[in-house]
């Protein structure tokens, strides 16, 4: 048995998230179908980082097990039958025990805010035409980087053992179209990034004070958390692994 990591990129607009669901088209189901057609064997993908419906990825990974060695020329054939909004970027041979989720060192996300209406980025950003204080946003982002318990920013009924996340990067920047939030951590909870963004936007608009934001962590004041940031502004941009793990075919 041979194990491979599959590096993919996708635009999530037309899909009901990453993971296979009954009676729904997902990133995983489409890629599995393509691999099965080309390799002519049953394929079960395991994903490194789940993304919700409408969320995009510049880089994400699956792993698969195959009976025979994977022929490098088949990457072209797989991309030829995949829809234009999903691409297999590369395939890596890895040791049989390697897991694309558990062996990942960190994940990095970006959330894009557009302050002006723009038809060319409407499905890849959150249109937010309000005055925002970027200094307050940066203060809130700095607070995020000092915390590790994100239970308040996780959706209910999430099946996890704990809510501890180690934040390695948390910062806002200005762009041609508005603002971008960049966050990197060893793990993320379901709905966490979008909840952080939506709540920080209240801080940026001065409808939530910095002290209120701190109290979400210090006094467990969940009522200040907002989960309304839409999915189209969110991108998974990078999944990090040990540097000697990924060997391209």
Secondary structure in CASP SS format (residue, H / E / C, confidence):
PFRMAT SS
TARGET T0000
AUTHOR 0000-0000-0000
METHOD secondary structure of the structure
MODEL  1
X C 1.00
X E 1.00
X E 1.00
X E 1.00
X E 1.00
X E 1.00
X E 1.00
X E 1.00
X E 1.00
X E 1.00
X C 1.00
X H 1.00
X H 1.00
X H 1.00
X C 1.00
X C 1.00
X C 1.00
X C 1.00
X C 1.00
X C 1.00
X E 1.00
X C 1.00
X C 1.00
X E 1.00
X C 1.00
X C 1.00
X H 1.00
X H 1.00
X H 1.00
X H 1.00
X H 1.00
X H 1.00
X H 1.00
X H 1.00
X H 1.00
X H 1.00
X H 1.00
X H 1.00
X H 1.00
X C 1.00
X C 1.00
X C 1.00
X C 1.00
X C 1.00
X C 1.00
X E 1.00
X E 1.00
X C 1.00
X C 1.00
X C 1.00
X C 1.00
X C 1.00
X C 1.00
X C 1.00
X C 1.00
X E 1.00
X E 1.00
X E 1.00
X E 1.00
X E 1.00
X E 1.00
X E 1.00
X E 1.00
X E 1.00
X E 1.00
X E 1.00
X C 1.00
X C 1.00
X C 1.00
X C 1.00
X C 1.00
X C 1.00
X C 1.00
X H 1.00
X H 1.00
X H 1.00
X H 1.00
X H 1.00
X H 1.00
X H 1.00
X H 1.00
X C 1.00
X C 1.00
X C 1.00
X C 1.00
X E 1.00
X E 1.00
X E 1.00
X E 1.00
X E 1.00
X E 1.00
X E 1.00
X E 1.00
X E 1.00
X C 1.00
X C 1.00
X C 1.00
X C 1.00
X C 1.00
X C 1.00
X C 1.00
X C 1.00
X C 1.00
X C 1.00
X C 1.00
X E 1.00
X E 1.00
X E 1.00
X E 1.00
X E 1.00
X E 1.00
X E 1.00
X E 1.00
X E 1.00
X C 1.00
X C 1.00
X C 1.00
X C 1.00
X C 1.00
X C 1.00
X C 1.00
X C 1.00
X C 1.00
X C 1.00
X C 1.00
X E 1.00
X E 1.00
X C 1.00
X C 1.00
X C 1.00
X C 1.00
X C 1.00
X C 1.00
X H 1.00
X H 1.00
X H 1.00
X H 1.00
X H 1.00
X H 1.00
X H 1.00
X H 1.00
X H 1.00
X H 1.00
X H 1.00
X H 1.00
X C 1.00
X C 1.00
X C 1.00
X E 1.00
X C 1.00
X H 1.00
X H 1.00
X H 1.00
X C 1.00
X C 1.00
X C 1.00
X C 1.00
X C 1.00
X C 1.00
X C 1.00
X C 1.00
X C 1.00
X C 1.00
X E 1.00
X C 1.00
X C 1.00
X E 1.00
X E 1.00
X E 1.00
X E 1.00
X E 1.00
X E 1.00
X E 1.00
X E 1.00
X C 1.00
X C 1.00
X C 1.00
X E 1.00
X E 1.00
X E 1.00
X E 1.00
X E 1.00
X E 1.00
X E 1.00
X E 1.00
X C 1.00
X C 1.00
X C 1.00
X C 1.00
X C 1.00
X C 1.00
X H 1.00
X H 1.00
X H 1.00
X H 1.00
X H 1.00
X H 1.00
X H 1.00
X H 1.00
X H 1.00
X H 1.00
X H 1.00
X H 1.00
X H 1.00
X C 1.00
X C 1.00
X C 1.00
X C 1.00
X C 1.00
X H 1.00
X H 1.00
X H 1.00
X H 1.00
X H 1.00
X H 1.00
X H 1.00
X H 1.00
X H 1.00
X C 1.00
X C 1.00
X C 1.00
X H 1.00
X H 1.00
X H 1.00
X C 1.00
X C 1.00
X C 1.00
X C 1.00
X C 1.00
X C 1.00
X H 1.00
X H 1.00
X H 1.00
X E 1.00
X E 1.00
X E 1.00
X E 1.00
X E 1.00
X E 1.00
X E 1.00
X C 1.00
X C 1.00
X C 1.00
X C 1.00
X C 1.00
X C 1.00
X E 1.00
X E 1.00
X C 1.00
END
